[in-house]
Amino acid sequence: MNIIMLGAQGTGKGTVAGFISQEMGWPQISTGDIFRKNISEKTELGIIADSYISKGNLVPDEITVPIVKKRLAEDDAKNGVILDGFPRTIAQAEKLDEILAEVGKKVDLVINLVTPKEEIIERMLTRRVCTNQECKATYNTKLHPPKVEGICDKCGAPLKQRDDDKDPEAINRRLELYEEKTSPLIEFYKQKGVLRTETVSVAINHLGKDVADEVVRDIRGN
Ligand code: AMP
């Protein structure tokens, strides 16, 4: 099953994708993670990507789309994937349809996460990520803290704040970009009949783990 995570930054796409991935055994493919890995390894791709990401801009499609195409062709992606952070524009969504159609596949489910804006900003400021690029676990100092402060539960590596989560200007730029470029995807996938919208909010005590549990239950049909 091919699943797409949709929703503004800080709504918990990575958390939901991670839980579903663990339960179903389908890889979580995050374009942001792929870029961050390349940035930390100072590859050519990383240096180019960083020039966009550090300003809160999107990395151009000529770079992003081939990376996703290559990743989807890998062996572990054949039974299903959870795409987190791609597509981010209608043009990317159309490309993805083409890539999947070439191998007789399609987008089966789009999980659209909605969170009140005040909570989003708070979550971005309190988000911490594992510095081990092979692990990439994410935490939240308030909602989902690690057992030992600053240390990853899964691999023991230090946690850090993402550079683009530190700068309020970059945060706002990303939220504006989401509204302008990515939110039209909600209607795009609604038309295709694959959209599932879920509210993630502390105010109603419905968090990423709850969404993931509900989705997994529905996929398994129980
Ligand atoms: P994320 O981890 O999904 O928040 O992504 C971090 C940053 O990587 C974004 O703010 C963009 O600059 C870049 N990025 C991630 N996915 C894409 C994409 N599908 N298209 C363009 N840029 C992307």
Residues whose N, C-alpha, C, O or C-beta is under 5 A from the ligand:
A	BS01	AMP	T31 G32 D33 F35 Y52 I53 G56 N57 L58 V59 T64 D84 G85 F86 P87 R88
